[in-house]
């Protein structure tokens, strides 16, 4: 599972949702802090400035900017080939690598990215940012922190997935239950329900420890009329979706390591004539830092 496929699957599953599995339940306060950081960054941009958002995902940063500055010309790109519809008044393009931007030299007054730069080849991306940035332009980057709540939340999700499908082997057990002499869909559904109860107690009802067994239980019961092959296909599809999430979390973990290597990141921009002008924490209400906000010019 490569990063593009993992994140395409994520955006497809979360299109139109205010939040997804990537963020903890306290996502509303986290997003308020993120939006505030971007509003502060764009406040000084000139009238009608063009802004490029790298690794735009669902265009959330573009939406926050649009709500604060309707005059800005907002464009986003993402490596994932399939993206949700962009916010009104903005443009997004999928299947575009940060390392090879399809824009002319000096095309943007500002280049931004939220949890994006650290997924790419940082020196190559810094070079492309410098190329498409207009003279006197600004760069704003919100980057992950390995000690923050986002990675912590996602690692907990991965542990729950590994428990359900790895340690408990629920998919394999359900296939066996379907074919056992005294088995069948009803028995398989009971097995899934039992594992789900244990998973909920161990990991919480908002975790894959309950979500996956419950999805499998419903799939078995709903597929009873369609037959064994239909049930098996649905089980495989749920397992594939879980594997995609594990791939996305591994991608996130790698990105946190890149972002935490702050000196190397700053050096990549310095090599392109862009100096680090500011670094501040983006915090949730508890005061815990969830990201770092870096500015270059």
PASERO-101144 format. One record per residue (C-alpha): residue in one letter; z, x, y. Coordinates in steps of 0.2 Angstrom, whole numbers, padded with zeros to 4 digits, always signed. Layout:
AZXY;...
# end
This chain:
X+0000+0000+0000;X-0006+0008+0016;X+0002+0004+0033;X-0012-0006+0039;X-0012-0017+0024;X+0007-0019+0025;X+0007-0024+0043;X-0008-0035+0041;X+0002-0045+0028;X+0017-0046+0039;X+0007-0053+0054;X-0002-0065+0043;X+0015-0071+0036;X+0023-0072+0054;X+0009-0078+0064;X+0016-0090+0078;X+0034-0087+0073;X+0047-0081+0086;X+0053-0068+0074;X+0051-0062+0056;X+0059-0052+0043;X+0057-0036+0054;X+0071-0041+0065;X+0089-0046+0062;X+0095-0064+0065;X+0101-0059+0082;X+0083-0057+0087;X+0084-0068+0103;X+0095-0056+0112;X+0086-0041+0105;X+0069-0048+0112;X+0077-0052+0129;X+0082-0034+0131;X+0065-0028+0126;X+0056-0040+0138;X+0068-0035+0152;X+0063-0016+0149;X+0044-0021+0150;X+0047-0032+0166;X+0055-0017+0174;X+0041-0005+0169;X+0027-0016+0176;X+0035-0020+0192;X+0028-0005+0201;X+0010-0006+0194;X-0003-0010+0207;X-0011-0027+0209;X-0024-0031+0196;X-0019-0016+0185;X-0027-0014+0168;X-0014-0011+0154;X-0018-0006+0136;X-0005-0010+0123;X-0006+0001+0107;X-0001-0006+0090;X+0000-0023+0099;X+0004-0033+0083;X+0006-0051+0088;X+0003-0047+0107;X+0022-0050+0111;X+0023-0036+0124;X+0007-0043+0132;X+0014-0060+0132;X+0030-0054+0141;X+0019-0044+0154;X+0008-0060+0157;X+0023-0071+0160;X+0029-0058+0174;X+0013-0053+0181;X-0002-0065+0179;X-0013-0053+0189;X-0013-0039+0176;X-0028-0036+0165;X-0020-0035+0148;X-0028-0028+0132;X-0020-0024+0115;X-0027-0015+0100;X-0019-0013+0082;X-0024-0004+0066;X-0021-0020+0056;X-0038-0029+0054;X-0031-0046+0055;X-0020-0051+0069;X-0012-0068+0076;X-0021-0076+0091;X-0017-0066+0107;X-0006-0074+0121;X-0016-0084+0133;X-0025-0073+0146;X-0024-0057+0136;X-0036-0049+0123;X-0032-0040+0107;X-0043-0031+0094;X-0039-0028+0076;X-0045-0013+0066;X-0043-0001+0080;X-0034+0016+0077;X-0024+0023+0091;X-0031+0040+0087;X-0049+0034+0092;X-0049+0021+0106;X-0065+0012+0110;X-0063+0014+0129;X-0070+0025+0142;X-0061+0039+0151;X-0048+0033+0164;X-0050+0015+0160;X-0032+0010+0161;X-0019+0011+0175;X-0005+0010+0161;X-0004+0013+0143;X+0011+0005+0133;X+0017+0003+0116;X+0032-0005+0108;X+0036+0002+0091;X+0018+0008+0089;X+0015+0026+0094;X+0027+0033+0080;X+0016+0026+0067;X+0002+0036+0071;X-0003+0055+0073;X+0007+0058+0089;X-0003+0073+0095;X-0019+0064+0093;X-0013+0048+0100;X-0006+0057+0115;X-0023+0065+0118;X-0031+0048+0118;X-0019+0041+0129;X-0022+0055+0142;X-0040+0052+0140;X-0040+0033+0144;X-0027+0034+0157;X-0033+0034+0175;X-0027+0047+0187;X-0009+0044+0192;X-0007+0031+0178;X+0009+0028+0169;X+0014+0028+0150;X+0028+0017+0144;X+0034+0018+0126;X+0048+0009+0117;X+0051+0018+0101;X+0062+0016+0086;X+0079+0024+0083;X+0084+0029+0065;X+0102+0024+0070;X+0098+0007+0077;X+0100-0011+0070;X+0081-0014+0066;X+0080+0000+0053;X+0097-0005+0046;X+0092-0023+0044;X+0076-0019+0035;X+0084-0006+0023;X+0096-0020+0018;X+0081-0031+0015;X+0073-0018+0004;X+0089-0016-0006;X+0089-0035-0009;X+0071-0034-0015;X+0074-0020-0026;X+0089-0029-0034;X+0079-0045-0037;X+0063-0038-0044;X+0068-0021-0049;X+0086-0021-0056;X+0086-0039-0061;X+0067-0039-0066;X+0066-0058-0061;X+0047-0059-0062;X+0047-0052-0080;X+0062-0063-0085;X+0053-0079-0079;X+0037-0074-0088;X+0047-0072-0104;X+0056-0089-0101;X+0040-0098-0099;X+0034-0092-0116;X+0051-0093-0126;X+0052-0105-0140;X+0065-0115-0131;X+0059-0111-0114;X+0046-0118-0102;X+0046-0121-0083;X+0063-0130-0082;X+0072-0116-0091;X+0063-0103-0080;X+0068-0113-0064;X+0086-0113-0070;X+0085-0094-0072;X+0078-0091-0055;X+0092-0103-0048;X+0105-0093-0056;X+0099-0076-0050;X+0097-0084-0033;X+0115-0089-0032;X+0121-0072-0037;X+0109-0064-0024;X+0115-0076-0010;X+0133-0070-0014;X+0129-0052-0014;X+0116-0051+0000;X+0117-0067+0010;X+0107-0083+0010;X+0095-0076+0024;X+0091-0061+0013;X+0077-0058-0001;X+0092-0059-0013;X+0091-0078-0011;X+0074-0080-0004;X+0064-0073-0018;X+0073-0082-0032;X+0072-0098-0023;X+0053-0096-0019;X+0050-0092-0038;X+0061-0107-0043;X+0050-0119-0032;X+0034-0111-0038;X+0039-0113-0056;X+0043-0132-0054;X+0028-0135-0042;X+0017-0127-0054;X+0023-0136-0070;X+0009-0149-0069;X-0004-0136-0065;X+0000-0126-0081;X+0006-0109-0086;X-0008-0099-0079;X-0005-0107-0062;X+0013-0103-0062;X+0010-0085-0068;X-0003-0083-0053;X+0010-0089-0041;X+0024-0077-0048;X+0012-0062-0046;X+0008-0068-0028;X+0026-0068-0023;X+0029-0051-0031;X+0014-0044-0022;X+0021-0051-0005;X+0038-0043-0009;X+0029-0026-0013;X+0020-0027+0004;X+0037-0029+0013;X+0043-0014+0004;X+0028-0004+0010;X+0031-0010+0028;X+0049-0005+0027;X+0044+0012+0021;X+0032+0013+0035;X+0046+0008+0047;X+0057+0022+0040;X+0044+0035+0042;X+0041+0029+0060;X+0060+0031+0064;X+0060+0049+0059;X+0045+0053+0070;X+0053+0044+0085;X+0069+0053+0082;X+0060+0070+0084;X+0061+0068+0102;X+0057+0086+0107;X+0041+0086+0097;X+0036+0069+0104;X+0038+0075+0122;X+0029+0091+0118;X+0014+0082+0112;X+0012+0073+0129;X+0016+0088+0139;X+0001+0097+0130;X-0009+0083+0138;X-0002+0085+0155;X+0010+0070+0154;X+0028+0074+0158;X+0043+0064+0151;X+0049+0056+0167;X+0063+0045+0160;X+0072+0040+0144;X+0084+0026+0143;X+0092+0015+0129;X+0087-0003+0126;X+0103-0011+0119;X+0108-0027+0111;X+0123-0037+0119;X+0135-0027+0109;X+0130-0011+0118;X+0122-0004+0102;X+0105+0005+0106;X+0091-0003+0096;X+0077+0007+0104;X+0073+0021+0117;X+0062+0018+0132;X+0052+0033+0137;X+0040+0035+0152;X+0027+0048+0155;X+0015+0052+0169;
# end
